Every structure is written in structure tokens, then in C-alpha cells.
Amino acid sequence: MLVSSMTAGAAKAAAAEAVGAVSAEGAGGAVGVALGKRPLPLTSMSLPPPFWFGGAASCLATFVSHPFDLTKVRLQTIIHMGKDPLSLQPARMLKTMWSIGRSEGLLALYSGLSASLLRQGTYSTIRFGLYDRFKWAVAGNDKPTFRQLLFCSTAAGILGGAFGNPSDVVNVRMQNDGQLPFNERRHYKHAIDGLVRICREESPRVLLRGLGSSTHRAVLMTVSQMTSYDAFKDMLLSWQWKEGFGLHFTTSLLAGLVATTVCAPLDVVKTRMMSAHTHDGKHPLRIMLHMIKTEGFPSLFRGWMPAFVRLGPHTIVTFIALEKMRQLYSQQ
């Protein structure tokens, strides 16, 4: 009886210890056991960062990049017949910025800032948030493969582009308003006013104008920006680079260069479709072909330098801020 009682007590103690171990490990331990791996503690390092981190970092970067974004939109909506090599020169961008500031005032360089912040608050929040969630879903604590990164960035880009399209329409219109004839200007007070007036004066369907090219661009942007950032970061880390500002600056600069080049043609087409007063129903591909035929192939890259000057600092500030947020979050 005594031995039996001691055996039963030992069994209960062992069971209690096992339950406690499973509780301490939580979901991380359960996943580890299921995959035949050593259980990992469920800490903030093993979880994706909060969903809103990417959107907050992008909004911060917008204050730096908005004047360049506005200049890029202005250059892309200038209609040139035939080739115009000056439109691709850095001097053209600076001249355009100087002209805007002199004729419309320095504050005009921040026209449409509210729409840009609204766009980043929707488009970038969803892109970055879902990208991290998808990476966690397909790889967990393991390092995701390049194919997995492509899948995650593509899916995040589709959803981000779709949800961010209405604010993107308002953003492009507000930035382009200053160069229109006075009687054709829309004079939106802010982003919400633009959304309301478009629905009231035109149609809610106008907010979906350019949805196809916008979504395609969002996919290309997310794939080229986020996937290349992770790929460049892994490559430099394998070359014995240390985690820190230098690594984050270099990888984000390279990611911005790749994203600008990949997205330039669709970016030009999207801007033209959204800024138009009427929609002719042409497919983005037909618009590209028409531009090549009437304006030359370089027209697809019109405003490339302003786009890079805008996207470069924006990408750098976004990823540096995002990495800092992640670092602070992991230390909690």
C-alpha cells in the first residue's frame, strides 16, 4: 500500500510538472512538439511585431518624402509629344520643385499631405502588417525561403493596393491640382473632403479608378521592396555585417533602387489614369503601348529620378524606423 501510494504520488507530480511545462511553453512549445522540434518559449522575439508598426513608420517617412512625391506626380502628368530627355534629368526635378515653390508657395510642396498620410495609414499598414503575419504563418521561427518571401509579399501587395486605392486617387489629384487651369482645379480641403466630394460630385466608382494598375504596382512595390530588403539583409549578414544602422541603411537604399526601377512604368500609367477628369476605359497595357508609340519608350520612366529621390529616403526612413520599433518591442 505504501509503495503504491508513493508511486501514485510520483505519477501525479510528474503529470503536474508536464502540464506546467506545456503551459510555460504555450503555443510555441505545442508547435515545436508537433513539428518534432525542440519547444521554443513564446516570447516577443518569436512573434511578428504589432500590425500597425509598418504604417506608423511609413507615415513618419512621408513627412520627408512628400515634396519629392509631389514633384514626381507633376512630372509624370506633363504631356510631352515625342522624346523629352530633360524629363529624366535630376536638374528637371529640382527645377520643377523650385518652380512650384516660387509660383505656388513653399507650402504647396506639401499639397495633399493629408491624403498621403491617409494612404500610408491604409496601404502601408496593410502591406507591412500582412507581410509579417504571412511570414510568420508560413515559416514560424524558421528563416523563410525566397519563394515564401515572394508569396507573402505578393499576397500582402494585392490586399494593400486594393484597400489603399481610394486614398491614392485623392492623393494624386491633390498633388496635381496646382498645375491645372484654375477653372479645372478641384480644391479639395483635405483627404476626407476629397473622398466625400468624389462620391457626391462624381461617383463612388471613381475611387476605384486605376485599381488594376494600382494593385499591380502595389504587388511589384511590395515584392521588390520588402523581398529585396530581406534578401539584401540576409546577404550582407552572411558577409559578416553587423546588425545596426549601417546594415539597415544600406539594405533599404538598395531596396529603394530596385523598387523604383521595377515600378516606374506602372507608376506613370497609374498617375495618368487617376489624375484624368474622364476615364476612357483603356487597359493599363494599352496605355503603355500608346505612350511608347506617341511619346517614346523613355516616357514610361518619366520622373524616374524624382521617384528614386522620393522612394529612396522614404524606404530608408521607413525601414530604419521599423527596425527600431521592432528592437524596442523585442526588449519588452
C-alpha positions in Angstrom: 0.0 0.0 0.0 2.8 2.4 1.0 4.7 1.7 -2.3 1.5 2.0 -4.3 0.7 5.4 -2.6 4.3 6.7 -3.3 4.1 5.6 -6.9 0.7 7.3 -7.4 2.1 10.5 -5.8 5.1 10.5 -8.0 3.0 10.0 -11.1 0.7 12.9 -10.1 3.8 15.1 -9.5 5.3 14.2 -12.9 1.9 14.9 -14.6 1.7 18.3 -12.8 5.3 19.1 -13.9 4.5 18.2 -17.5 1.3 20.4 -17.5 3.3 23.3 -16.1 6.0 22.8 -18.8 3.4 22.9 -21.6 1.7 25.9 -20.1 5.1 27.7 -19.9 5.9 26.9 -23.4 2.5 27.8 -24.7 1.8 27.8 -28.4 5.5 27.8 -29.3 6.0 24.6 -27.4 3.0 22.9 -29.0 4.1 23.9 -32.5 7.6 22.6 -31.7 6.4 19.3 -30.5 4.0 18.9 -33.4 6.9 19.6 -35.8 9.3 17.3 -33.9 11.5 20.2 -32.9 12.7 21.4 -29.6 10.0 23.5 -28.0 10.6 27.3 -28.0 9.3 29.7 -25.4 6.6 32.0 -26.7 8.4 35.4 -26.4 8.0 38.7 -28.2 11.0 37.7 -30.4 9.1 34.7 -31.8 6.0 36.7 -32.7 5.5 39.1 -35.5 5.5 42.8 -34.5 2.3 44.7 -34.0 0.2 45.2 -37.2 0.5 49.0 -37.2 4.3 49.3 -37.0 4.8 49.4 -40.8 2.1 52.0 -41.3 3.4 54.2 -38.5 7.0 54.0 -39.9 5.7 54.9 -43.4 3.7 57.9 -42.1 6.9 59.2 -40.4 8.8 58.8 -43.7 6.0 60.7 -45.6 7.0 63.9 -44.0 10.4 63.6 -45.6 9.4 62.3 -49.0 6.2 64.2 -49.7 7.7 67.1 -51.6 9.6 64.7 -53.9 6.4 62.6 -54.3 4.5 65.7 -55.4 7.3 66.7 -57.9 7.2 63.1 -59.3 3.4 63.3 -59.9 3.7 66.7 -61.6 6.4 65.5 -64.0 4.5 62.3 -64.8 1.3 64.2 -65.7 3.1 66.6 -68.0 2.1 65.6 -71.6 5.1 65.6 -74.0 4.8 64.5 -77.6 7.9 62.7 -78.7 11.0 62.2 -76.7 12.0 64.6 -73.9 15.3 63.6 -72.3 15.2 66.5 -70.0 12.3 65.0 -68.1 14.6 62.2 -66.9 17.4 64.5 -65.7 17.9 65.4 -62.0 18.1 69.1 -62.9 14.5 68.8 -64.2 13.3 67.6 -60.8 15.0 70.4 -58.9 13.8 73.0 -61.4 10.2 71.7 -61.0 10.4 71.9 -57.2 11.8 75.4 -57.5 9.1 76.4 -59.9 6.3 75.1 -57.6 7.8 76.8 -54.5 8.2 80.1 -56.4 4.8 80.2 -58.1 2.6 78.5 -55.6 4.5 79.0 -52.3 6.6 76.6 -50.2 3.6 75.1 -48.6 2.4 73.9 -52.0 5.2 71.3 -51.8 3.1 69.7 -49.1 -0.2 69.8 -51.0 -2.1 66.6 -50.4 -0.1 65.7 -47.3 -3.3 64.6 -45.5 -4.1 62.2 -48.4 -0.6 60.9 -48.4 -0.8 60.1 -44.7 -4.2 58.5 -45.2 -2.8 56.4 -48.0 0.2 55.3 -45.9 -2.2 54.6 -43.0 -4.2 52.2 -45.1 -1.9 50.9 -47.9 1.4 50.6 -46.0 -0.2 49.4 -42.7 -1.9 46.5 -44.6 1.2 45.7 -46.7 3.7 45.6 -43.8 1.3 44.1 -41.3 0.2 41.3 -43.6 3.7 40.6 -44.9 4.9 40.0 -41.3 1.8 37.9 -40.5 2.2 35.8 -43.7 5.9 35.2 -43.0 5.1 34.0 -39.5 2.3 31.8 -40.8 4.5 30.0 -43.5 7.8 29.9 -41.6 7.2 30.5 -37.9 10.5 30.8 -36.1 12.4 29.4 -39.1 14.0 31.6 -41.7 11.6 31.9 -44.7 12.8 30.8 -48.1 12.9 33.2 -51.1 9.8 31.6 -52.6 8.0 32.1 -49.3 9.0 35.7 -49.2 7.7 36.2 -52.8 4.4 34.6 -51.9 4.0 36.7 -48.7 4.9 40.0 -50.4 2.6 39.2 -53.4 -0.4 38.5 -51.2 0.2 41.5 -49.0 0.6 43.7 -52.0 -2.7 42.7 -53.6 -4.7 43.5 -50.4 -2.7 46.6 -49.6 -3.2 48.0 -53.1 -6.9 47.3 -53.2 -7.6 48.9 -49.8 -5.3 51.9 -50.4 -6.7 52.8 -53.9 -9.4 55.3 -52.8 -6.9 57.4 -50.8 -4.4 57.1 -53.6 -6.9 58.7 -56.1 -7.4 61.6 -53.7 -3.6 61.9 -53.1 -2.8 62.1 -56.9 -5.5 64.6 -57.5 -4.5 66.9 -54.7 -0.8 66.8 -55.7 -1.6 67.5 -59.4 -4.2 70.2 -58.7 -1.8 73.1 -58.7 -0.7 72.7 -62.3 -4.3 72.6 -63.7 -6.0 75.6 -65.1 -7.8 77.5 -62.3 -11.3 76.6 -63.6 -10.4 72.9 -63.6 -8.9 72.7 -60.1 -10.8 70.7 -57.6 -9.7 72.5 -54.4 -10.1 69.6 -52.0 -9.6 70.9 -48.4 -8.2 67.6 -47.2 -8.3 63.9 -47.8 -11.7 63.2 -46.3 -13.2 66.2 -48.2 -11.8 64.7 -51.4 -13.3 61.3 -50.7 -16.7 62.8 -49.9 -16.8 65.2 -52.9 -15.7 62.5 -55.3 -18.6 60.3 -54.1 -21.1 63.2 -54.2 -20.0 65.0 -57.3 -18.9 62.1 -59.5 -19.4 58.6 -58.3 -18.0 56.2 -55.7 -16.8 54.1 -58.6 -14.3 56.9 -59.3 -12.4 55.9 -56.2 -11.7 52.6 -57.9 -10.2 54.2 -60.9 -6.9 52.7 -61.7 -7.5 49.8 -59.3 -5.9 47.3 -61.7 -2.7 49.3 -62.2 -2.6 50.4 -58.6 -2.9 46.8 -57.4 -0.3 45.6 -59.9 2.0 48.4 -58.8 1.4 47.5 -55.1 2.4 43.9 -55.8 5.5 45.0 -57.6 6.3 47.5 -54.9 5.9 45.0 -52.1 7.8 42.3 -53.8 10.7 44.5 -55.0 10.9 46.5 -51.8 10.2 44.0 -49.0 11.6 40.9 -50.5 14.7 42.6 -51.8 15.2 44.2 -48.4 15.1 40.9 -46.6 17.3 39.3 -49.3 19.9 42.1 -49.2 19.9 42.0 -45.4 20.5 38.2 -45.3 23.2 38.5 -48.0 25.1 41.3 -46.0 24.7 39.4 -42.8 26.3 36.4 -44.4 29.2 38.7 -45.3 29.7 39.4 -41.6 28.0 42.7 -41.5 26.8 43.6 -38.0 23.1 44.3 -37.2 22.7 48.1 -36.8 22.2 51.4 -38.6 24.8 50.8 -41.3 23.2 47.5 -42.3 19.7 48.9 -42.3 20.7 52.0 -44.3 22.5 50.0 -47.0 19.8 47.4 -47.5 17.0 49.9 -47.5 18.8 52.1 -50.1 19.3 49.0 -52.3 15.7 48.0 -51.9 14.6 51.5 -52.9 16.7 51.4 -56.0 15.2 48.1 -57.0 11.6 49.1 -56.2 11.8 52.4 -58.2 13.1 50.7 -61.4 10.6 47.9 -61.2 7.6 50.1 -60.5 8.3 53.0 -62.8 6.2 52.1 -65.8 3.1 51.2 -63.9 3.5 54.2 -61.6 3.4 56.5 -64.6 0.3 54.8 -66.0 -1.5 54.8 -62.6 -0.8 58.5 -62.1 -2.2 59.4 -65.5 -5.3 57.3 -65.0 -6.1 58.8 -61.6 -5.4 62.4 -62.5 -7.7 62.3 -65.6 -11.0 64.1 -65.4 -12.6 61.4 -67.5 -11.8 57.7 -67.8 -11.6 56.3 -71.3 -11.7 52.7 -70.1 -8.3 51.8 -71.6 -6.4 48.9 -70.1 -3.1 49.9 -68.5 -1.2 47.8 -71.0 -2.9 49.6 -73.9 -1.9 52.9 -72.3 1.7 51.8 -72.0 1.8 50.8 -75.7 0.2 54.1 -76.7 2.7 56.0 -74.7 5.6 54.1 -76.3 4.1 54.8 -79.7 3.4 58.5 -79.3 6.0 59.6 -76.7 8.7 57.1 -76.9 9.9 54.3 -74.6 11.6 56.7 -72.1 8.1 58.1 -71.3 7.5 55.0 -69.2 10.3 56.1 -67.0 9.4 59.8 -66.9 10.1 61.1 -63.5 12.4 58.2 -62.6 14.9 60.3 -60.7 12.2 62.2 -58.7 10.7 58.8 -58.0 14.0 57.4 -56.7 14.8 60.6 -54.8 11.4 60.2 -53.2 11.3 56.5 -52.7 15.0 56.2 -51.6 14.6 58.4 -48.5 11.1 57.1 -47.9 12.4 53.5 -47.9 15.4 54.3 -45.8 13.4 56.2 -43.1 10.6 53.6 -43.1 12.9 50.5 -42.6 15.2 52.2 -40.1 12.2 53.4 -38.0 10.6 49.9 -38.4 13.7 48.1 -37.3 14.0 50.5 -34.3 10.4 49.8 -33.4 11.0 46.1 -33.6 14.1 46.3 -31.5 12.2 48.2 -28.7 9.3 45.8 -29.0 11.6 42.8 -28.6 13.1 44.2 -25.4 9.8 44.4 -23.6 
